[in-house]
Amino acid sequence: QVQLVESGGGLVQPGGSLRLSCRASGLFFSRYNMGWYRQAPGSQRELVAAITADDSTNYPDSVKGRFTVSRDNSKNTVYLQMNDLKPDDTAVYYCNAASTLSPRNYWGQGTQVTVSS
């Protein structure tokens, strides 16, 4: 059974930092492209960071220079370092795993990030 478990969310003041983690189990982690998405109330889910199986990364302009995605295949874990957080970053953050070998695609349960003073 595949599981993606996010952690590290919480309440932070504007300008602060958080590091999210997503630990995967039940899949061959190194053969998956991993992504972080977020969804704010009333908005569509959007990609905020992606890292491929061969460590290429991609970010939308809204977070470029502030967010950094990384992975540790030995720990089956992907991270999202978020710096200089803004109130607009408030959302539920989800981890996604997409197989490089099949259409398999999995989601975590999400972790809440709230940026507020």
C-alpha positions in Angstrom: 0.0 0.0 0.0 1.4 3.4 -1.1 1.5 6.1 1.5 2.7 9.7 1.4 2.9 11.4 4.7 3.5 15.1 4.9 4.7 16.9 8.0 6.2 20.3 9.0 3.3 22.6 8.4 2.2 25.2 10.9 1.7 28.8 11.7 4.5 31.2 10.8 4.9 34.9 10.7 5.5 36.7 7.3 9.1 36.5 6.4 9.6 33.3 8.3 10.6 29.8 7.2 9.2 26.3 7.3 10.5 23.0 6.0 7.9 20.4 4.9 8.7 16.8 4.6 7.0 14.0 2.7 7.9 10.4 3.5 6.9 7.8 1.0 6.3 4.1 1.6 5.2 1.3 -0.6 6.8 2.5 -3.8 10.1 2.5 -5.5 10.8 6.1 -4.5 13.9 6.7 -6.7 11.8 6.0 -9.8 9.2 8.7 -9.0 9.0 12.3 -9.9 7.9 14.2 -6.8 6.0 17.4 -6.5 4.6 19.8 -4.0 1.3 21.4 -4.6 -0.9 23.7 -2.6 -4.5 24.6 -2.4 -5.9 27.7 -0.8 -9.6 28.0 0.1 -11.6 28.7 -3.1 -8.6 28.2 -5.4 -7.4 25.4 -7.6 -4.6 23.2 -6.6 -1.3 24.5 -8.0 2.2 23.2 -8.4 4.8 25.0 -6.2 7.8 22.7 -6.7 8.8 19.6 -8.6 11.8 17.4 -8.6 12.3 14.6 -11.1 13.8 11.2 -10.5 17.1 12.6 -11.9 17.0 15.6 -9.6 15.9 18.3 -12.0 13.8 20.9 -10.3 11.1 23.3 -11.4 9.3 26.2 -9.7 6.6 28.7 -10.7 7.6 32.3 -10.7 5.5 32.9 -7.5 7.9 30.9 -5.4 11.1 30.9 -7.4 14.0 32.1 -5.2 12.1 31.4 -2.0 11.2 27.7 -2.1 13.7 24.9 -2.6 12.7 21.3 -3.2 15.1 18.4 -2.5 14.9 14.6 -2.1 16.8 12.0 -0.1 16.3 8.6 -1.9 17.9 6.8 1.0 15.1 8.1 3.3 12.3 7.9 0.7 11.7 11.6 1.5 11.1 14.8 -0.4 11.5 18.2 1.3 10.3 21.7 0.6 12.2 24.5 2.2 10.1 27.6 2.3 11.7 30.9 3.1 10.5 34.5 3.2 6.9 33.2 3.5 4.1 35.6 2.6 0.4 35.5 3.6 -0.4 34.4 0.0 1.5 31.2 0.7 -1.2 30.2 3.2 -2.7 26.9 1.9 -2.8 23.2 2.4 0.4 21.7 0.9 0.2 18.3 -0.7 2.9 15.9 -1.8 2.6 14.1 -5.1 4.4 11.1 -6.5 4.3 10.3 -10.2 5.8 7.2 -11.6 8.3 7.5 -14.4 7.4 4.0 -15.6 3.6 4.0 -15.5 0.6 6.3 -15.1 0.6 5.7 -11.3 0.1 8.9 -9.3 -0.3 9.3 -5.6 -1.2 12.1 -3.2 -0.5 12.7 0.5 -3.2 13.9 2.9 -1.8 17.5 3.0 -0.4 19.7 5.7 -1.6 23.2 6.6 0.7 26.2 6.2 -0.6 29.5 7.6 1.4 32.7 7.2 0.0 35.4 9.5 1.1 37.9 12.0 
